[in-house]
Amino acid sequence: MEPLLGIADELERRDAAAAEEAGRVDGLARDLEGLRAEAEAVGAFLAALPAAEAALAEEAAAAEAARDAAAAALAGAEAEERAARKEDERLAAARAVQNARDELREAELRVERADSERTRLAGEAERRRGEAAALEARARDLADALGSLPRVAHEAALAPSPGLAGVLAWAEEARGALLLAGAALAGERDRVAREATELVASVSGDPHAVSGVAGLRERLARELGVR
């Protein structure tokens, strides 16, 4: 009897070990997916950054040109107002000056908006570059964690190449390695469950008995009439 209970103990141990490792694999897979999604987002921003910076530089230059033109137009309108002699000429000149001032103020606001957007983009770019460096560090930590799993391919445990492209390439390889490890662990638990069922059936005499691994020793002890 005791050898059978020893087998049950071993099956429970194997199942618990496989379950624990499967939990670690699942957790690392979730961490990896989060890392990959963040790396893709940061990479997309940084890839689009040069074009965005060029567009903002062009807008800033256009805004400054519009402001200078509006300032010149205001100076001309004010000169015409000073030169006006008739009442109707003075009224028309005053309206022209007010319109020129409004246009200058709008042009100045355009310059301010362009400057503000360039400042915002520069801050965002700095933040995203910091995120990229942090993601590379996270990827190295994840690679170390993968290296502690016996069923993960050695290549997936190697540190990724520098840069977000290296992180993404490594993440794809690591994802495949974790999928294979998860499948292997699921297969291991299935085999243990089948062995547990066969063990219980051999004692109960019921070839159709179905048994899981959890509580196997206790069920087997009941079948054997021992404690």
C-alpha positions in Angstrom: 0.0 0.0 0.0 2.7 2.5 1.0 4.4 2.4 -2.4 1.1 3.4 -4.0 0.7 6.3 -1.6 4.3 7.2 -2.4 3.4 7.3 -6.1 0.4 9.5 -5.2 2.7 11.9 -3.3 5.0 12.1 -6.2 2.2 12.8 -8.7 0.9 15.6 -6.4 4.4 17.0 -6.2 4.8 16.9 -10.0 1.5 18.6 -10.5 2.1 21.3 -7.9 5.5 22.0 -9.4 4.1 22.2 -13.0 1.3 24.4 -11.8 3.7 26.8 -10.0 5.9 27.0 -13.1 2.8 27.5 -15.3 1.8 30.4 -13.1 5.2 32.0 -13.5 5.0 31.5 -17.3 1.6 33.1 -17.4 2.7 36.1 -15.3 5.8 36.6 -17.4 3.7 36.4 -20.6 1.4 39.1 -19.2 4.4 41.3 -18.3 5.9 40.7 -21.8 2.7 41.7 -23.6 2.5 44.9 -21.6 6.1 45.6 -22.4 5.6 44.9 -26.1 2.5 47.2 -26.3 4.3 50.1 -24.5 7.4 49.6 -26.7 5.3 49.7 -29.9 3.6 53.0 -28.7 6.8 54.7 -27.7 8.5 53.5 -30.9 5.6 54.8 -33.1 5.9 58.2 -31.4 9.6 58.4 -31.8 9.4 57.3 -35.4 6.9 60.1 -36.2 8.8 62.7 -34.1 11.1 64.1 -36.9 8.1 64.8 -39.2 6.1 66.4 -36.3 9.1 68.6 -35.4 9.5 69.7 -39.0 5.8 70.5 -39.3 5.9 72.6 -36.2 9.0 74.4 -37.3 7.3 75.2 -40.6 4.2 76.5 -38.7 6.3 78.6 -36.3 8.1 80.2 -39.3 4.8 80.9 -41.0 3.3 82.3 -37.9 6.3 84.7 -37.3 6.1 85.8 -41.0 2.4 86.5 -40.6 3.1 88.4 -37.4 5.8 90.5 -39.0 3.5 91.3 -42.0 0.7 92.2 -39.6 3.0 94.5 -37.7 4.1 96.2 -40.9 0.4 96.6 -42.0 -0.4 98.2 -38.6 2.5 100.6 -38.9 1.2 101.6 -42.4 -2.4 102.0 -41.2 -1.2 104.2 -38.3 0.8 106.3 -40.7 -2.3 106.8 -42.9 -4.3 107.7 -39.8 -1.8 110.4 -38.9 -1.9 111.7 -42.4 -5.7 111.8 -42.7 -7.2 115.3 -42.7 -10.9 114.9 -43.6 -13.3 113.5 -41.1 -14.4 110.6 -43.2 -10.7 109.9 -44.0 -9.9 109.8 -40.3 -12.8 107.5 -39.5 -11.8 105.1 -42.3 -8.1 105.2 -41.2 -9.1 104.5 -37.6 -11.1 101.5 -38.6 -8.2 100.3 -40.7 -5.9 100.7 -37.7 -8.2 98.7 -35.5 -8.5 96.0 -38.0 -4.7 95.9 -38.4 -4.4 95.7 -34.6 -6.8 92.8 -34.5 -4.9 91.0 -37.2 -1.6 91.5 -35.4 -3.0 90.2 -32.2 -4.3 87.1 -34.0 -0.9 86.7 -35.6 0.8 87.0 -32.2 -1.5 84.4 -30.7 -0.6 82.1 -33.6 3.1 82.5 -32.8 2.3 81.8 -29.1 0.4 78.7 -30.0 3.2 77.4 -32.2 5.8 78.1 -29.5 3.7 76.4 -26.9 3.2 73.3 -29.1 6.9 73.1 -29.9 7.6 73.2 -26.1 5.0 70.6 -25.5 6.4 68.3 -28.2 9.9 68.7 -26.8 8.8 67.8 -23.4 6.8 64.8 -24.7 9.9 63.7 -26.7 12.1 63.8 -23.6 9.5 61.8 -21.6 9.2 59.2 -24.4 13.0 58.8 -24.7 13.1 58.2 -20.9 10.4 55.6 -21.3 12.4 53.9 -24.1 15.4 53.6 -21.8 13.2 52.2 -19.0 11.6 49.7 -21.4 15.1 48.5 -22.4 15.9 48.0 -18.7 12.6 46.1 -18.2 13.3 43.9 -21.1 16.7 42.9 -19.7 15.0 42.1 -16.3 12.4 40.0 -18.1 15.1 38.2 -20.0 16.8 37.4 -16.7 13.4 36.1 -15.3 12.9 33.9 -18.4 16.4 32.5 -17.8 15.2 31.1 -14.5 12.5 28.9 -16.2 13.9 25.5 -17.1 11.5 25.0 -20.1 12.2 28.3 -21.8 14.6 28.3 -24.7 18.1 29.7 -23.9 17.9 32.3 -26.8 14.8 33.9 -25.2 16.8 34.5 -22.0 19.5 36.5 -23.7 19.4 40.2 -23.3 17.8 42.1 -26.2 19.8 44.2 -28.6 20.0 47.9 -27.7 17.1 50.1 -28.8 13.3 49.6 -29.0 13.7 47.6 -32.2 15.9 45.2 -30.3 13.3 45.0 -27.5 10.5 44.3 -29.9 12.4 41.6 -31.8 13.4 40.0 -28.5 9.8 40.2 -27.2 8.5 38.3 -30.3 11.0 35.5 -29.7 10.3 35.5 -26.0 6.6 35.3 -26.6 7.0 32.2 -28.7 9.3 30.6 -26.1 6.7 31.2 -23.4 3.9 29.8 -25.5 6.0 26.6 -26.0 6.8 26.4 -22.3 3.1 26.9 -21.4 2.1 24.1 -23.8 4.7 21.8 -22.4 3.6 22.5 -18.9 -0.1 21.9 -19.8 1.0 18.6 -21.4 2.9 17.6 -18.2 -0.2 18.3 -16.1 -2.3 16.3 -18.4 0.1 13.3 -18.2 0.1 13.6 -14.4 -3.7 13.7 -14.3 -3.9 10.6 -16.5 -1.4 8.8 -14.3 -3.5 9.8 -11.3 -6.7 8.4 -12.9 -5.0 5.2 -13.8 -3.6 4.8 -10.2 -7.1 5.3 -8.6 -8.6 2.9 -11.2 -6.0 0.3 -10.4 -7.0 0.4 -6.7 -10.8 0.9 -7.1 -11.1 -1.7 -9.9 -13.2 0.7 -11.9 -11.6 1.2 -15.3 -13.9 4.2 -15.9 -12.9 6.0 -12.7 -11.9 9.6 -13.3 -9.7 11.4 -10.9 -7.8 14.6 -10.7 -4.5 15.2 -9.0 -5.7 17.5 -6.2 -6.3 15.4 -3.1 -5.1 12.2 -4.8 -3.3 10.8 -1.8 -6.3 11.3 0.4 -8.7 9.6 -2.1 -6.3 6.7 -2.6 -5.9 6.2 1.1 -9.7 6.0 1.4 -9.8 3.4 -1.4 -7.0 1.4 0.4 -8.7 1.8 3.8 -5.6 3.4 5.4 -5.0 6.7 7.0 
